[in-house]
Structures are given as C-alpha cells and as structure tokens.
Amino acid sequence: GVRNINIRSTFANIHKPIFFGSLGLLLAVTLPLILFPEMGRVWVMAAQGFVTQNFGVLYQTMGLASLGFMFYIVFSDIGQIKLGDVDAEPEFSLFSWGAMLFAAGIGGAVVFWGMVEWMYYLQNPPFHLEPFSEEATAWAATYGMFHWGPIAWSIYLVPALPMAYFLHVRKHKVLRISEAIRPVLGEKLARSWLGNVIDILFIFGMLGGGATSLGILVPLIDEGLGGLFGFTPNALSQVGVLVGTTALFAVSAWRGLKGGIEILSDINMWIGLAVLLFVLTMGPTVFILDTGLNSLGLMLSNLVQMATWTEPFGNLNGFEDSGFPQNWTIFYWAWWLVFAPTVGLFIARISKGRRIKTMVAGSIFFGSLGCALFFVILGNYGLYLQLSGALDVIQIMNDQSANAAFYAVLGELPLSWLVTLAVVVLLSIFTATTFDSIAYILSSAAEKNVNQEPARWHRLFWAFTLSLLPMSLLFLGGLQTLQTASIVSGVPLLVIALLLMISMVRAAKYDLRFQPDYNDPEINIEEFPENDPWTKEGTWELPDDSSDASASSDGLSSNNVKPNTP
C-alpha cells in the first residue's frame, strides 16, 4: 500500500505531455528501425547527407558564434553575476566540480576517440593534404583536440547559461529548455504546445546522443574484457556488459547527485589521471610532450581557419571533394548540440555559488584541458607506435576494427594486462556517470517541480529506457542509424541555440538595470598623493590615516571588542 501511494503521488508531479511525448517519439523512431533495419538505414543516411550538405554552414557559424558569445559573457557585466544567494558557497570543491564537468560532458567517448581519431585523419587528412605526409601527421595529431576543444564546450554552455541563471538567480525550479527561452517566446508560448515540442525534441536528442555513447562504449568494454579473460566477444557478452553498466548506474542514480555521481566522477578522475600518467612515463615521454605542444600551437593559431573550413569548391568539376568538414567538423558540432541540453543542465545544476564567468571559463578550461590530455597522451602514443614502425596500428584498424586497434596500442605497454583492466573499469564508470547524469536530467525535465531530487523510480525508469533502446539496436546494427537520427533531429536546435543566447542576455540585462543600486563597474581615481611614491620625497607606504579610519569604523561597529592594550 505505502509504496503504491508514493508512486501515485509522484506520478501526479510528472509532466504528462513531455513524459509520454518523449517516450512516444522514441518508440516511433526505434520500432521502425528494429522492424525494418535496412530501409530505416537508407532513409536516415539520406537525411543525414541532406543535413550536413545543406545546413553545414549553419552548424559551423553556430560553433563560432557560441565561442564568441562566451567571450562576451565573460568580459561583460553579466559574467560578474553570482549564481545563488549572496552567502551561497559553491556546493562542490573545484577539483570535484572539474571532475564532474568532465565526466558528464565527455564520458568514455573521449578515451576511445582520443586513442583512434588520428588514425582516420592520417589516412584522409584535411585541407587535401597528402595522406601520411609530415603535414598530414601534424594535423592528425591536432584536429582531435580542436573538435573536442573550446568550441565544443562553448556549445555545451549555450543552454547551461540561461538554465543556471533561472535556476540559481531567479529561483525558477524547472529544468527545461522551454523555461529558459521564456524571455524570447513569452510565458504563454513557452507553456503551450510549442514549449512541449521543444522539450520533447531535446529529450529525443539526448536519448539519441546517449545511445550513441553506449553504442561506442559497450562493444569497446566487451572487447577489452574478452582480451583480459580470453573469450571471444559475442552478442551475449555485449548484453552482459550492458546489464552490468546499467546496474552500476542504477545504483548510482538511486543514490542521487551527492552520493552517486560525485563519488563515481572522483574515482574516475583518479583512474583516468593514473592511466594517462602511466602511458606518459612508460611511453615515449619526450615525443608525446613535443607533439602535444606542437599540436596545441597549431590548433590555437589555426582555430578560426579550422572552424570555418567549408570546402566550398569540393563539389565542382576539377576540385577534390574529401567531405572532411561534413564527416567530422559538422558532425561533431551537431553532436555537441544534441548533447548540449544534457550537459548544460548538468553544468547548471552543479555550478551553484559560483560566478557566471567562473562557470564559463572553468567549463571551457577544464573541459578542453581534460579532452586534450587524452588526445595528447593516448593519441600520440599510438601515433608514435605507427611512425616508429613498432606496430602498424592503422593496418589493424582497417583489417579488424578500431576497437582492436585501441587495445593493440594498450597491449604494447608494460604491465599491459593491468592497464587494460584499468581502462575497462574507466570506461565502465564513464558509461555509468554519463547515463546517470542523463537519467537525472531526463527525470528532472519531465517533472513539474524539482524542489528536491527527481523521484527515484522515475530516474530508474529513464535509466532502463536508455539501456533497452541501444540493446535492441545493438543486435541489429542500427545504432549508427539512431545516432544519425538524433543528429537530424538536432536541426531545430540551431534555432533554439540562438534563442537561448538572446534569452540569456535579455533576462540578465533587464535584471541588472532593474536594480537601482547597480552601477557599471567603473573605477574613477581622483585622489593622488603630494609626492609620487617613486620620487625621492615620496614613499610606497600608504598614509596612516586611512588605516586608522578603517580601524575606528571597526571599533564603532563592534563595541564589545576590547581595545588591544599592550
């Protein structure tokens, strides 16, 4: 009886249109993929080709605009606003905050791509370079850091800003995208069917993005376990892995933000740093650091060129069409955009008590740095094996799979069994924390009021929905299709991203003007000493009266303090 009433009362708190709408859309997309995988694939690929060809330039503009917008926020007055009350302390330590940002934002995908992305670039380099040439190698070591760098995190922050603002400054207890764009749409529209449609699209994108991560990670963990314990990975073992990671994040979701996600993120951060440190010291240390610094310079000096390369003449006669921007840059920007609401909500949740500019600069810095470490250390170690001839990694990837290449690189290390085990644990926990934060956010988005953490059964419901879906698609090889579908569904998010930026500025600017005692932070210096401190007569000591004045005012305010008599 008691349990029943409990569920019924929380069910009353559920936002029905969003809950059933998201579920419906999810089934509407996945059931056809399960029933008619071939046809589904053809349709979705056609849609993706259409999107990347025709909307590519919009995605690239959005990426640059997001970065520019973050600079504006950090240096404008808006950046000075504190998220929360005057005396609010940050909820998590800086290290924990950075670890959670990183774990939620990237998850295990960075471990995988950090290791293998250069292999693709070296064979099909950007800017029509000669494959395997020296230039192509330098760019191959760089492009991954760019795709997972400042622009990716700026896209994440676009929804994070207005959400954090409404949540902590204006105390609106609703974690939904439609709430965050009310300053633009107006209350009536945001609460109507349009608001629901926007939220459902976001949730769908999140599910697709999440399923994609699982689709990369589950086979990867499976292959790693197979290598460790000597079995051949098959469909059954993949289901085992899915069930295992789902169980891990079900426990974590059950325990909530403090007990679950934070602890797992911290454990993971330490394992991740340990693995990176081990590879750095045991691998070709100097080569890794040299290539890393070289790539960083190459990325920073060519950031704008990389972000704006559209290969405009590619489809005309006599010009080479490599499809590089569409296949990589635009695909990544679309992927980040689909993931942005999840990560953005999460960043908003954990940033209470910090200033807006700390949240923005911190996310971009911690996020890009974390990703760069994986690309620099894991990627360049693999690159070294390839270039020195110790192991033909690219051959392994082309003949077998990227997963096989991933573990072949780890196998070259001393104590490779232990390293592989650590990496498998790392990937498993990453999978759990990513899903955990997605389940957390989904359940928050589908509830009417989030004064406390979302209902437990609700969190678990999404947790299992998230894993059932990829499980069914894993068998049919339709995971690629779902990933693509989520990117196609992300097209309306381009418009919403723009609305989110406008919304943030409108709300914050109005609130700043509304406060009568708010002044622009200008400092007018009017008083100067008689003799400048650098002249012979002057002194660098401040005149005494100022310190006396402060002491006396202190004395006035606290009468009960005994004077310091010697």
C-alpha positions in Angstrom: 0.0 0.0 0.0 2.5 2.6 1.1 4.8 2.2 -1.9 1.8 2.4 -4.2 0.6 5.7 -2.8 4.2 7.0 -3.1 4.4 6.3 -6.8 0.9 7.7 -7.4 1.7 11.0 -5.7 5.0 11.4 -7.6 3.2 10.5 -10.8 1.0 13.5 -10.2 4.2 15.6 -10.3 5.1 14.3 -13.8 4.6 16.5 -16.7 2.4 14.2 -18.8 2.8 15.7 -22.3 6.6 15.7 -22.1 6.9 12.3 -20.4 4.6 10.5 -22.9 5.6 12.7 -25.8 9.3 11.8 -25.5 8.5 8.1 -24.9 6.2 8.1 -28.0 8.7 9.8 -30.2 11.4 7.4 -29.1 9.3 4.4 -29.9 8.1 5.9 -33.2 11.8 6.2 -34.3 13.2 3.0 -32.9 10.4 0.5 -33.7 10.7 1.0 -37.4 14.5 0.7 -37.1 14.0 -2.6 -35.3 11.4 -3.9 -37.7 12.9 -2.6 -41.0 16.5 -2.0 -40.3 17.6 -1.8 -44.0 15.0 0.7 -45.1 15.5 2.7 -41.9 19.2 2.9 -42.6 18.7 4.2 -46.1 16.2 6.8 -45.1 18.3 8.1 -42.2 21.5 8.2 -44.2 19.8 10.2 -46.9 18.5 12.6 -44.2 22.0 13.0 -42.7 23.6 13.7 -46.1 20.9 16.3 -46.7 21.5 17.9 -43.3 25.3 18.0 -43.4 25.4 19.2 -47.0 22.8 22.0 -46.7 22.9 23.0 -43.1 26.6 22.5 -42.6 27.4 26.2 -42.9 24.8 27.0 -40.2 26.4 24.5 -37.8 29.8 26.0 -38.4 28.5 29.5 -37.8 26.8 28.3 -34.7 30.0 26.9 -33.3 31.9 30.1 -33.9 29.0 32.2 -32.6 29.0 30.2 -29.4 32.7 30.8 -28.8 32.3 34.5 -29.4 29.2 34.6 -27.1 31.2 33.0 -24.3 33.9 35.7 -24.6 31.2 38.4 -24.5 29.7 36.8 -21.3 33.0 36.5 -19.5 34.1 40.1 -20.2 30.7 41.8 -19.8 28.9 42.6 -16.6 26.8 39.5 -16.9 29.8 37.5 -16.1 30.0 39.1 -12.7 26.6 37.8 -11.6 26.7 35.3 -8.8 24.7 32.1 -9.2 22.8 31.9 -6.0 22.3 34.0 -2.8 24.9 36.4 -1.5 26.3 34.0 1.0 25.9 30.8 -1.1 29.1 28.7 -1.0 29.9 26.5 -4.0 28.4 23.1 -3.5 31.5 21.1 -4.7 35.2 21.7 -4.4 36.9 23.0 -7.5 38.5 19.6 -8.2 35.2 17.8 -7.8 33.5 20.3 -9.9 36.0 20.0 -12.7 35.8 16.2 -12.5 32.0 16.2 -12.7 32.1 18.6 -15.6 34.5 16.4 -17.4 32.8 13.1 -16.6 29.4 14.3 -17.6 30.4 16.2 -20.6 32.5 13.7 -22.3 32.2 10.3 -20.8 34.1 7.4 -22.1 33.9 8.5 -25.8 37.0 10.7 -25.3 39.0 7.7 -24.2 38.1 5.9 -27.4 38.4 8.8 -29.8 41.5 10.2 -28.1 43.2 7.0 -29.0 41.9 6.3 -32.5 40.8 9.6 -34.1 44.2 10.4 -35.6 44.2 7.1 -37.4 41.3 8.4 -39.5 42.8 11.8 -40.1 46.2 10.4 -41.2 44.5 8.3 -43.9 42.1 11.1 -45.1 43.7 14.3 -44.0 42.0 17.7 -44.0 42.9 20.5 -46.4 43.5 18.0 -49.3 47.0 17.1 -47.9 48.9 14.0 -49.0 47.9 11.1 -46.7 50.7 10.0 -44.3 52.8 13.1 -45.2 54.5 15.1 -42.5 51.9 17.9 -42.7 49.1 15.3 -42.5 50.7 13.8 -39.4 50.9 17.2 -37.7 47.2 17.9 -38.4 46.2 14.4 -37.5 47.6 15.0 -34.0 45.9 18.3 -33.8 42.4 18.0 -35.2 41.0 15.9 -32.4 41.9 18.5 -29.8 40.1 21.0 -32.0 36.9 19.0 -32.3 36.9 18.4 -28.5 38.2 21.8 -27.6 36.9 25.3 -26.7 34.1 25.3 -29.3 32.6 22.0 -28.1 32.4 23.4 -24.6 31.1 26.7 -25.8 28.2 24.9 -27.5 27.6 23.0 -24.2 27.4 26.3 -22.3 24.8 27.8 -24.6 21.9 26.1 -22.7 23.8 26.0 -19.5 23.9 29.8 -19.0 20.2 30.6 -19.1 19.4 27.5 -17.2 21.8 28.2 -14.4 20.6 31.8 -14.4 17.0 30.9 -14.0 17.7 28.1 -11.5 20.0 29.9 -9.1 19.5 33.6 -9.6 15.7 33.8 -10.4 15.0 30.6 -8.4 12.8 29.0 -11.1 12.7 25.4 -10.1 12.2 24.0 -13.5 14.9 22.4 -15.5 13.5 22.6 -19.0 14.7 24.3 -22.2 11.3 25.9 -22.8 11.6 27.6 -19.5 15.0 29.0 -20.4 13.7 30.7 -23.5 10.7 32.4 -22.0 12.3 35.9 -22.2 12.1 35.5 -26.0 9.0 33.4 -26.5 6.9 34.9 -23.7 5.2 32.9 -21.0 2.2 32.0 -23.0 4.0 30.4 -25.9 6.6 28.7 -23.7 3.9 27.0 -21.7 1.9 26.0 -24.8 2.3 23.1 -27.2 5.4 24.8 -28.7 7.2 24.6 -25.4 6.3 20.9 -25.2 7.6 20.2 -28.7 10.9 22.0 -27.9 11.3 19.9 -24.7 10.4 16.7 -26.4 12.9 17.3 -29.3 15.6 18.0 -26.7 14.8 14.8 -24.8 14.9 12.8 -28.0 18.2 14.3 -29.0 19.5 13.4 -25.5 18.3 9.8 -25.8 19.9 9.5 -29.3 23.2 11.1 -28.0 23.2 8.7 -25.1 22.5 5.7 -27.2 25.4 6.7 -29.4 27.8 6.8 -26.4 26.6 3.4 -25.3 27.0 2.1 -28.9 30.6 3.1 -28.9 31.4 2.0 -25.3 29.6 -1.3 -24.9 31.4 -3.1 -27.7 34.7 -1.5 -26.6 34.3 -2.7 -22.9 33.2 -6.1 -24.2 36.3 -6.4 -26.4 38.5 -5.4 -23.5 37.0 -7.9 -21.2 37.4 -10.6 -24.0 41.0 -9.8 -24.3 41.5 -9.8 -20.5 39.7 -13.1 -19.7 40.3 -14.8 -23.0 36.8 -15.2 -24.5 35.6 -14.1 -28.0 33.2 -11.2 -27.7 29.7 -12.0 -28.9 26.2 -10.7 -28.7 25.6 -12.4 -25.4 28.7 -10.9 -23.7 27.6 -7.5 -25.0 24.3 -7.8 -23.3 26.2 -8.8 -20.2 28.2 -5.6 -20.4 25.1 -3.5 -20.9 23.4 -5.1 -17.9 26.5 -4.6 -15.8 26.9 -1.0 -16.6 23.2 -0.4 -16.3 23.3 -2.0 -12.8 26.2 0.3 -11.9 24.4 3.4 -12.9 21.1 2.3 -11.5 22.7 2.1 -8.1 24.3 5.5 -8.7 21.0 7.0 -9.9 19.3 5.6 -6.9 21.8 7.4 -4.6 21.4 10.7 -6.4 23.8 13.6 -7.2 25.8 13.7 -3.9 26.1 10.0 -3.1 26.3 8.7 -6.6 27.5 10.8 -9.4 30.0 12.9 -7.4 31.8 9.8 -5.9 31.9 8.0 -9.3 33.3 11.1 -11.0 36.0 11.5 -8.5 37.1 7.8 -8.6 37.1 8.0 -12.4 39.2 11.2 -12.4 41.9 9.4 -10.4 41.9 6.3 -12.5 41.9 8.4 -15.7 44.9 10.5 -14.5 46.7 7.4 -13.3 46.4 5.7 -16.7 47.4 8.9 -18.5 50.4 9.4 -16.2 51.5 5.7 -16.7 51.3 6.0 -20.5 53.2 9.3 -20.4 56.0 7.9 -18.3 56.3 4.4 -19.8 55.7 5.6 -23.4 57.9 7.9 -25.4 57.6 10.8 -23.0 59.5 13.4 -25.0 57.8 12.6 -28.2 54.4 12.8 -26.5 55.1 16.2 -25.0 56.8 17.6 -28.2 53.8 16.6 -30.4 51.4 17.8 -27.8 52.9 21.3 -27.6 53.2 21.4 -31.4 49.5 20.4 -31.8 48.4 23.0 -29.2 50.2 25.7 -31.1 48.9 24.5 -34.5 45.3 24.4 -33.1 45.4 27.9 -31.4 47.0 29.6 -34.4 44.5 28.0 -36.9 41.4 27.8 -34.7 39.4 30.2 -37.0 40.6 28.5 -40.2 39.6 25.1 -38.9 36.3 26.3 -37.6 35.4 28.0 -41.0 36.8 25.5 -43.5 33.7 24.5 -45.5 35.5 23.0 -48.6 33.4 25.3 -50.7 34.6 24.2 -54.1 34.5 20.5 -53.3 31.5 19.5 -55.4 32.6 21.5 -58.5 34.4 20.0 -61.5 38.1 19.5 -61.2 38.1 20.1 -57.4 38.7 17.3 -54.9 35.8 16.6 -52.6 37.1 15.0 -49.4 34.0 15.5 -47.4 36.1 16.2 -44.4 34.2 19.1 -42.8 30.9 17.3 -43.3 32.1 14.0 -41.9 34.0 15.4 -39.0 33.6 19.0 -38.0 29.9 19.5 -38.8 29.1 16.0 -37.5 30.8 16.9 -34.2 29.1 20.3 -33.9 25.8 18.7 -34.5 26.6 16.0 -31.9 27.6 18.5 -29.3 24.5 20.5 -29.9 22.3 17.4 -29.4 24.2 16.7 -26.2 24.3 20.3 -25.0 21.0 20.4 -23.1 22.0 17.4 -21.0 25.5 18.6 -20.2 24.2 22.2 -20.0 21.6 21.3 -17.4 24.2 19.3 -15.5 26.7 22.2 -15.5 23.8 24.5 -14.3 23.0 22.1 -11.5 26.5 21.8 -10.1 27.6 25.4 -10.5 25.6 27.0 -7.7 27.5 29.5 -5.7 30.0 30.4 -8.5 30.1 33.5 -10.6 28.9 33.1 -14.2 32.3 33.9 -15.6 33.9 31.2 -13.4 31.3 28.8 -14.7 32.0 29.7 -18.3 35.8 30.0 -18.2 36.0 27.0 -15.8 34.0 24.7 -18.1 35.9 25.7 -21.2 39.2 25.4 -19.5 38.6 22.1 -17.5 36.7 20.6 -20.4 39.2 21.4 -23.1 42.1 20.5 -21.0 40.7 17.2 -19.9 40.0 16.2 -23.5 43.3 17.5 -24.8 45.1 15.3 -22.2 43.6 12.1 -23.7 44.3 13.2 -27.2 47.9 14.2 -26.5 48.9 11.3 -24.4 46.9 8.3 -25.7 46.7 9.6 -29.3 50.4 10.5 -29.6 51.5 7.2 -28.0 49.6 5.4 -30.7 51.0 7.7 -33.3 54.5 7.0 -32.1 54.0 3.3 -32.5 52.8 3.8 -36.0 55.5 6.2 -37.1 58.4 4.3 -35.4 57.2 1.1 -37.0 56.7 -0.7 -33.7 53.1 -1.5 -34.5 51.1 -0.9 -37.7 48.0 0.4 -35.8 46.3 1.7 -39.0 46.6 -1.7 -40.6 44.9 -3.3 -37.5 42.2 -0.8 -37.7 41.5 -1.3 -41.4 41.7 -5.1 -41.2 39.9 -5.7 -37.9 38.3 -2.7 -36.2 39.0 0.5 -34.4 38.3 -1.4 -31.1 41.0 -3.9 -31.9 43.5 -1.1 -32.7 42.6 0.5 -29.4 43.6 -2.5 -27.4 46.5 -3.3 -29.6 48.0 0.0 -28.6 47.5 -0.6 -24.9 49.0 -4.1 -25.4 52.4 -2.5 -26.3 52.7 -1.1 -22.8 54.5 -2.8 -19.9 52.0 -4.3 -17.4 49.5 -4.2 -20.3 47.1 -6.5 -18.5 46.8 -4.1 -15.6 46.5 -1.1 -17.9 43.8 -2.7 -20.0 41.9 -3.6 -16.8 42.1 0.0 -15.6 40.9 1.3 -18.9 37.9 -1.1 -18.9 37.0 0.0 -15.4 37.4 3.6 -16.5 35.1 3.1 -19.5 32.5 1.3 -17.4 32.3 4.0 -14.8 32.3 6.7 -17.5 29.4 4.9 -19.1 27.6 4.8 -15.8 28.2 8.5 -14.9 27.2 9.8 -18.4 24.0 7.8 -18.2 23.4 8.6 -14.7 23.5 12.3 -15.4 21.3 11.8 -18.5 18.7 9.9 -16.5 18.9 12.5 -13.8 18.3 15.3 -16.2 15.6 13.5 -18.2 13.7 12.8 -15.0 14.1 16.5 -13.9 12.9 17.7 -17.3 9.8 15.5 -17.1 8.7 16.6 -13.7 6.7 19.7 -12.9 8.7 20.8 -9.9 12.2 20.0 -8.8 12.4 21.2 -5.3 14.2 18.0 -4.3 15.9 15.4 -6.4 13.6 13.8 -9.0 11.7 10.7 -7.9 13.8 7.5 -7.6 11.5 5.2 -9.7 11.4 8.0 -12.3 15.2 8.2 -12.5 15.5 4.4 -12.8 12.7 4.3 -15.4 14.8 6.6 -17.7 18.0 4.7 -16.8 16.5 1.5 -18.1 14.8 3.1 -21.1 18.2 4.4 -22.1 19.8 1.0 -22.0 17.0 -1.1 -23.5 17.0 1.0 -26.6 20.6 0.6 -27.6 20.4 -3.1 -26.5 17.8 -3.8 -29.2 19.6 -1.8 -31.8 23.0 -3.4 -30.9 21.7 -6.7 -32.3 20.5 -5.2 -35.5 23.5 -2.9 -36.1 21.1 0.0 -36.2 22.9 2.0 -33.6 24.7 4.1 -36.3 21.2 4.8 -37.6 19.9 6.1 -34.3 23.0 8.3 -33.8 22.4 9.8 -37.2 18.7 10.2 -36.5 19.4 12.1 -33.3 21.7 14.5 -35.3 18.9 15.0 -37.9 16.5 15.8 -35.1 19.0 18.3 -33.9 18.4 20.7 -36.8 15.7 22.7 -34.9 18.1 23.1 -32.1 20.1 25.5 -34.3 17.3 28.0 -33.9 16.8 27.2 -30.3 20.5 27.8 -29.6 20.2 31.3 -31.0 17.0 31.9 -28.8 18.9 30.7 -25.7 21.7 33.2 -26.3 19.2 36.1 -26.8 17.2 34.9 -23.8 20.2 34.9 -21.5 21.2 38.5 -22.5 17.7 39.8 -22.3 16.9 38.5 -18.9 20.3 39.4 -17.3 20.4 42.9 -18.9 16.9 43.6 -17.6 17.7 42.3 -14.1 20.9 44.4 -14.0 19.0 47.6 -15.0 16.2 46.8 -12.6 18.4 47.0 -9.6 18.5 50.7 -8.7 21.9 50.5 -6.8 23.7 48.7 -9.6 26.4 50.7 -11.3 28.7 49.8 -14.1 31.9 48.6 -12.6 34.0 51.7 -13.4 36.6 52.9 -11.1 37.4 56.7 -11.1 40.7 57.5 -9.5 40.6 61.1 -8.3 42.9 61.4 -5.3 46.7 61.5 -5.6 49.5 61.9 -3.1 51.5 65.2 -2.9 54.7 63.3 -3.8 54.6 60.3 -6.1 55.9 57.2 -4.4 58.7 56.8 -7.0 60.1 60.3 -6.3 62.8 61.0 -3.6 60.4 62.6 -1.1 57.6 60.1 -1.7 57.0 56.7 0.0 55.3 53.4 -1.1 53.7 53.2 2.4 50.0 54.3 2.4 49.3 57.3 4.6 48.3 56.2 8.1 45.0 58.0 8.4 43.4 55.5 6.0 44.2 52.5 8.2 43.2 54.4 11.3 39.9 55.3 9.7 39.1 51.6 9.0 40.2 50.6 12.5 37.9 53.2 14.1 35.0 52.3 11.9 35.5 48.7 13.0 35.6 49.8 16.6 32.3 51.6 16.1 30.5 48.6 14.6 31.6 46.1 17.2 31.5 47.9 20.6 32.1 44.7 22.6 35.6 44.1 21.2 38.2 45.0 23.9 40.8 47.5 22.7 44.1 46.0 22.1 46.0 47.4 25.0 49.6 46.3 25.2 
